[in-house]
Amino acid sequence: MRQFFASFYLNKYFLAFIVIFAYLESVQIRYFFGRKVDWYLFTPEAAVAQLFNAMLLFVIIGIVIKRFDEQVSLSRAIRVFVISLLIYVLGNNLLSYLVALSFGTVARNFNEASLTSSNIKYVMDVFVYGGFFLAHYYFQKNQEDKAKLANLEKTQMQSQLAQLKAQLDPHFLFNNLNVLDQLIEEDQAQASAFLHDFSDIYRYVLQSSDQQLVPLDDELAFAQRYFRLMQQKYGQAYRLELSGEVPTQAFLPALSLQLLIENAIEHNLGTELSPVAIQLKISEMSLKISNVLKPKKQVKKGGGRALQNLRTQFELLGKYSMHIKQNESTFEVTIPLIFENEH
């Protein structure tokens, strides 16, 4: 029985409310009919009887919900209410008839006046106590369903983010191994320095791989280390320009800035005489990275996948969106900053 009541969220606070309400109702009814205050007004036997009826009603409603429908909707709640009303009224009449029959008082207790009075009381019991029960049950059920849905969405989001990160990490690794391969052929000493720096950078990649978000300060530091790594291959063909103050408690998905810098380098041809300036501007709520367009003649197949991957990460994290703007001369990406109290 305890498990049965627990399945309908009938905790001690709700039951305490029912006990207090039943007692106050019995006091009110006695005063309404007696119009006097005495010790009998406050005796609890009527409240106990009413509490018994209420618990019987709760059991009936619980069985109806279990038998017919547990889903939350207004039409289903009305159906449960009507079925429970009919069962409660008919059940009480049958029980009263059997008691009257055993004591030989059928004629006195089952005349028109007494039947009307008792059935009105039964109906009012269902409306009052049944209303309390259904309101409490469907509210708690709705809260539980919302929590389950939120947990499901969170689990799905974490799973999708993990899949996206799993795509990004090899992407980062293979791209830089290609750079290392080229440097080995051109300059072994530079390749050795590149490999040393790359090991430090990839350590950050591994450490942040299991985090949805990382502090903006860490991302900026990592992006600058990554850019210095790229300069070992390209020299001064690309320039990184940072501006703006870093907000406190701001976060980004891991590797966001590295991905955007890499995108600018991969798709634009810079030289030392005509370098590509990559501008990174930090504002209060967002970060914008832009570059002058100097498209390469040959671009890797599958270009744009990394940007789409990053856009999807922001969408999965909630009400955040990444904006891409391009005209004839510039390419610009704006990403929102995520603050500690928002995640």
Secondary structure per residue as TSV (DSSP state, phi and psi in degrees):
chain	resnum	aa	ss	phi	psi
A	1	M	-	360.0	-38.2
A	2	R	H	-61.6	-41.9
A	3	Q	H	-65.0	-36.7
A	4	F	H	-60.9	-49.2
A	5	F	H	-66.4	-37.7
A	6	A	H	-63.1	-33.8
A	7	S	H	-67.2	-16.9
A	8	F	T	-109.3	20.1
A	9	Y	T	61.3	28.2
A	10	L	-	-83.7	76.1
A	11	N	-	-81.6	176.9
A	12	K	H	-64.3	-29.4
A	13	Y	H	-71.1	-42.5
A	14	F	H	-65.9	-43.6
A	15	L	H	-66.5	-36.3
A	16	A	H	-62.7	-39.3
A	17	F	H	-61.9	-42.5
A	18	I	H	-64.2	-42.2
A	19	V	H	-61.0	-48.5
A	20	I	H	-63.5	-43.1
A	21	F	H	-63.5	-44.0
A	22	A	H	-62.2	-40.4
A	23	Y	H	-65.9	-46.5
A	24	L	H	-65.1	-35.5
A	25	E	H	-64.3	-41.7
A	26	S	H	-64.7	-39.1
A	27	V	H	-63.5	-43.9
A	28	Q	H	-62.8	-43.9
A	29	I	H	-65.0	-43.0
A	30	R	H	-63.7	-40.3
A	31	Y	H	-69.1	-36.1
A	32	F	H	-61.7	-40.4
A	33	F	H	-87.0	-32.7
A	34	G	H	-92.2	-27.8
A	35	R	-	55.4	32.1
A	36	K	S	-149.8	155.1
A	37	V	-	-107.0	117.4
A	38	D	-	-147.5	-177.0
A	39	W	G	-64.1	-32.8
A	40	Y	G	-62.6	-30.2
A	41	L	G	-57.8	-30.4
A	42	F	G	-107.0	5.8
A	43	T	-	-70.1	147.7
A	44	P	S	-92.9	0.1
A	45	E	H	-62.8	-37.5
A	46	A	H	-65.8	-38.1
A	47	A	H	-65.6	-38.7
A	48	V	H	-63.9	-43.6
A	49	A	H	-63.3	-41.2
A	50	Q	H	-66.7	-37.1
A	51	L	H	-64.3	-40.2
A	52	F	H	-60.1	-45.5
A	53	N	H	-61.4	-39.9
A	54	A	H	-64.6	-43.0
A	55	M	H	-65.2	-38.5
A	56	L	H	-61.4	-41.9
A	57	L	H	-63.6	-41.3
A	58	F	H	-61.5	-40.2
A	59	V	H	-63.6	-44.0
A	60	I	H	-61.1	-48.1
A	61	I	H	-62.8	-41.1
A	62	G	H	-60.6	-43.1
A	63	I	H	-64.8	-40.9
A	64	V	H	-62.5	-43.2
A	65	I	H	-63.0	-46.9
A	66	K	H	-63.0	-38.3
A	67	R	H	-76.7	-38.0
A	68	F	H	-105.0	-52.6
A	69	D	-	-164.7	129.0
A	70	E	-	-105.5	-6.2
A	71	Q	S	-72.9	154.4
A	72	V	-	-96.9	116.8
A	73	S	-	-165.8	158.6
A	74	L	H	-64.0	-44.3
A	75	S	H	-63.8	-39.6
A	76	R	H	-68.6	-38.8
A	77	A	H	-62.4	-41.0
A	78	I	H	-64.2	-41.7
A	79	R	H	-62.8	-44.6
A	80	V	H	-61.6	-41.3
A	81	F	H	-62.8	-47.0
A	82	V	H	-65.1	-45.2
A	83	I	H	-63.0	-42.8
A	84	S	H	-64.6	-39.0
A	85	L	H	-59.3	-48.0
A	86	L	H	-63.1	-44.3
A	87	I	H	-64.6	-42.8
A	88	Y	H	-66.0	-46.2
A	89	V	H	-66.3	-48.2
A	90	L	H	-65.1	-40.1
A	91	G	H	-63.9	-43.5
A	92	N	H	-65.6	-39.4
A	93	N	H	-64.5	-41.0
A	94	L	H	-65.7	-43.1
A	95	L	H	-64.3	-41.7
A	96	S	H	-64.3	-38.6
A	97	Y	H	-64.8	-42.6
A	98	L	H	-65.9	-38.7
A	99	V	H	-65.5	-45.7
A	100	A	H	-64.1	-37.4
A	101	L	H	-64.1	-39.9
A	102	S	H	-69.7	-27.1
A	103	F	H	-100.8	0.5
A	104	G	T	70.0	33.0
A	105	T	-	-119.0	28.5
A	106	V	H	-62.3	-45.8
A	107	A	H	-62.6	-37.3
A	108	R	H	-76.2	-39.0
A	109	N	H	-91.0	-12.9
A	110	F	S	-120.7	39.4
A	111	N	S	-88.5	174.9
A	112	E	H	-61.3	-42.5
A	113	A	H	-65.6	-47.0
A	114	S	H	-69.3	-37.5
A	115	L	H	-63.9	-43.1
A	116	T	H	-62.1	-45.7
A	117	S	H	-62.8	-48.1
A	118	S	H	-67.7	-38.4
A	119	N	H	-71.1	-33.4
A	120	I	H	-62.4	-41.4
A	121	K	H	-63.0	-42.6
A	122	Y	H	-62.0	-43.5
A	123	V	H	-63.9	-42.4
A	124	M	H	-64.7	-36.4
A	125	D	H	-58.4	-43.8
A	126	V	I	-66.4	-42.0
A	127	F	I	-66.1	-41.6
A	128	V	I	-79.0	-63.0
A	129	Y	I	-74.6	-37.5
A	130	G	I	-65.5	-36.6
A	131	G	H	-63.7	-43.2
A	132	F	H	-57.8	-48.3
A	133	F	H	-61.2	-50.2
A	134	L	H	-66.5	-39.0
A	135	A	H	-62.2	-45.8
A	136	H	H	-65.0	-45.5
A	137	Y	H	-63.2	-50.6
A	138	Y	H	-70.5	-30.0
A	139	F	H	-65.5	-48.9
A	140	Q	H	-64.8	-38.5
A	141	K	H	-64.3	-41.6
A	142	N	H	-64.5	-41.3
A	143	Q	H	-64.4	-40.0
A	144	E	H	-66.1	-42.0
A	145	D	H	-64.5	-39.6
A	146	K	H	-62.8	-42.0
A	147	A	H	-64.8	-41.5
A	148	K	H	-63.6	-42.4
A	149	L	H	-64.7	-41.6
A	150	A	H	-63.7	-41.5
A	151	N	H	-65.6	-38.6
A	152	L	H	-64.2	-45.9
A	153	E	H	-63.2	-39.3
A	154	K	H	-64.6	-43.0
A	155	T	H	-63.0	-43.6
A	156	Q	H	-64.3	-41.1
A	157	M	H	-62.8	-44.6
A	158	Q	H	-63.7	-37.7
A	159	S	H	-65.2	-44.5
A	160	Q	H	-67.0	-39.6
A	161	L	H	-63.1	-40.3
A	162	A	H	-62.5	-39.4
A	163	Q	H	-65.5	-40.8
A	164	L	H	-65.1	-41.6
A	165	K	H	-66.0	-36.3
A	166	A	H	-63.2	-30.1
A	167	Q	H	-75.2	-37.8
A	168	L	H	-71.6	-39.9
A	169	D	H	-61.2	-49.7
A	170	P	H	-63.3	-34.9
A	171	H	H	-58.0	-46.6
A	172	F	H	-64.1	-44.7
A	173	L	H	-63.4	-50.1
A	174	F	H	-66.8	-38.8
A	175	N	H	-60.0	-43.1
A	176	N	H	-78.1	-27.5
A	177	L	H	-66.2	-33.9
A	178	N	H	-64.4	-41.5
A	179	V	H	-61.5	-44.5
A	180	L	H	-61.4	-41.0
A	181	D	H	-60.7	-41.5
A	182	Q	H	-66.9	-40.0
A	183	L	H	-67.2	-34.6
A	184	I	H	-59.8	-39.3
A	185	E	H	-71.7	-33.8
A	186	E	H	-90.9	-44.0
A	187	D	-	-156.0	103.0
A	188	Q	H	-65.9	-36.2
A	189	A	H	-65.3	-41.9
A	190	Q	H	-67.3	-35.9
A	191	A	H	-63.6	-38.2
A	192	S	H	-64.7	-43.2
A	193	A	H	-64.4	-40.0
A	194	F	H	-60.9	-44.0
A	195	L	H	-64.1	-38.2
A	196	H	H	-64.1	-48.5
A	197	D	H	-65.2	-38.3
A	198	F	H	-64.1	-36.4
A	199	S	H	-63.8	-37.8
A	200	D	H	-66.1	-41.2
A	201	I	H	-68.0	-42.7
A	202	Y	H	-69.1	-24.1
A	203	R	H	-61.5	-39.8
A	204	Y	H	-64.2	-40.1
A	205	V	H	-59.0	-45.8
A	206	L	H	-66.7	-40.6
A	207	Q	H	-66.6	-32.9
A	208	S	H	-94.0	-1.6
A	209	S	T	-65.7	-26.3
A	210	D	T	-99.5	12.9
A	211	Q	-	-111.6	133.1
A	212	Q	S	-67.5	-42.6
A	213	L	E	-131.9	149.0
A	214	V	E	-129.8	154.2
A	215	P	E	-59.2	144.0
A	216	L	H	-59.8	-37.7
A	217	D	H	-56.6	-45.3
A	218	D	H	-64.8	-40.9
A	219	E	H	-64.1	-40.7
A	220	L	H	-64.7	-44.3
A	221	A	H	-62.6	-42.6
A	222	F	H	-65.1	-41.4
A	223	A	H	-62.4	-39.9
A	224	Q	H	-68.6	-38.4
A	225	R	H	-64.9	-40.1
A	226	Y	H	-63.8	-41.4
A	227	F	H	-65.5	-39.0
A	228	R	H	-62.7	-33.5
A	229	L	H	-63.8	-42.8
A	230	M	H	-66.0	-30.2
A	231	Q	H	-67.9	-23.4
A	232	Q	H	-66.0	-25.6
A	233	K	H	-93.1	-44.2
A	234	Y	H	-100.7	-5.7
A	235	G	T	65.7	-132.5
A	236	Q	T	-96.9	22.9
A	237	A	S	-70.9	-18.9
A	238	Y	E	-133.6	143.0
A	239	R	E	-126.0	138.4
A	240	L	E	-110.1	122.4
A	241	E	E	-119.3	118.9
A	242	L	E	-105.7	141.7
A	243	S	E	-149.8	155.6
A	244	G	S	99.5	157.5
A	245	E	-	-90.8	142.7
A	246	V	-	-82.2	118.9
A	247	P	-	-66.7	151.1
A	248	T	T	-78.8	148.3
A	249	Q	T	60.0	33.4
A	250	A	E	-99.6	144.6
A	251	F	E	-133.0	160.7
A	252	L	E	-143.5	156.9
A	253	P	E	-59.5	141.9
A	254	A	T	-58.1	139.1
A	255	L	T	72.8	11.4
A	256	S	H	-59.6	-51.1
A	257	L	H	-69.2	-39.8
A	258	Q	H	-59.0	-41.7
A	259	L	H	-63.3	-41.5
A	260	L	H	-70.1	-38.1
A	261	I	H	-66.1	-44.2
A	262	E	H	-60.6	-39.0
A	263	N	H	-61.8	-42.4
A	264	A	H	-64.8	-39.5
A	265	I	H	-70.1	-42.1
A	266	E	H	-65.4	-33.4
A	267	H	H	-102.1	-1.0
A	268	N	B	-130.9	140.3
A	269	L	-	-97.1	109.6
A	270	G	-	-108.1	149.9
A	271	T	-	-132.1	167.2
A	272	E	S	-68.4	-27.7
A	273	L	S	-79.7	-30.8
A	274	S	S	-134.3	74.1
A	275	P	-	-71.5	154.9
A	276	V	E	-93.1	119.0
A	277	A	E	-88.0	122.7
A	278	I	E	-104.3	110.9
A	279	Q	E	-100.3	127.7
A	280	L	E	-118.3	109.9
A	281	K	E	-112.3	125.3
A	282	I	E	-102.5	127.8
A	283	S	-	-117.0	-172.0
A	284	E	S	-65.8	-37.1
A	285	M	S	-121.4	-5.9
A	286	S	E	-150.1	174.4
A	287	L	E	-135.3	132.2
A	288	K	E	-119.8	131.0
A	289	I	E	-122.6	128.0
A	290	S	E	-139.4	159.2
A	291	N	E	-152.6	154.5
A	292	V	E	-71.2	138.6
A	293	L	-	-80.5	119.6
A	294	K	-	-137.0	72.4
A	295	P	B	-58.8	139.7
A	296	K	-	-74.2	151.9
A	297	K	S	-68.6	-38.3
A	298	Q	S	-116.8	122.3
A	299	V	-	-116.0	143.4
A	300	K	-	-56.6	143.7
A	301	K	T	-67.6	148.2
A	302	G	T	81.8	12.4
A	303	G	T	-61.4	143.8
A	304	G	T	98.8	-13.7
A	305	R	H	-65.1	-40.2
A	306	A	H	-64.9	-40.4
A	307	L	H	-64.9	-40.3
A	308	Q	H	-65.1	-37.8
A	309	N	H	-59.9	-45.8
A	310	L	H	-66.4	-40.5
A	311	R	H	-59.2	-42.7
A	312	T	H	-64.2	-38.7
A	313	Q	H	-59.7	-44.7
A	314	F	H	-63.7	-39.8
A	315	E	H	-64.4	-39.4
A	316	L	H	-69.1	-26.6
A	317	L	T	-77.8	-6.3
A	318	G	S	131.5	-146.3
A	319	K	S	-82.7	60.1
A	320	Y	-	-126.4	144.1
A	321	S	-	-139.5	145.1
A	322	M	-	-102.0	134.6
A	323	H	E	-113.8	132.2
A	324	I	E	-116.2	130.3
A	325	K	E	-131.3	131.4
A	326	Q	E	-140.6	135.7
A	327	N	-	-129.3	-163.8
A	328	E	S	-67.3	-24.4
A	329	S	S	-116.5	-21.4
A	330	T	E	-135.0	154.9
A	331	F	E	-124.8	132.4
A	332	E	E	-139.9	133.4
A	333	V	E	-125.0	128.7
A	334	T	E	-115.3	125.7
A	335	I	E	-119.6	143.8
A	336	P	E	-78.5	146.3
A	337	L	-	-86.2	141.0
A	338	I	E	-110.3	127.5
A	339	F	E	-102.3	159.0
A	340	E	G	-56.3	-39.2
A	341	N	G	-78.5	0.9
A	342	E	G	-105.2	-3.6
A	343	H	-	-136.7	360.0
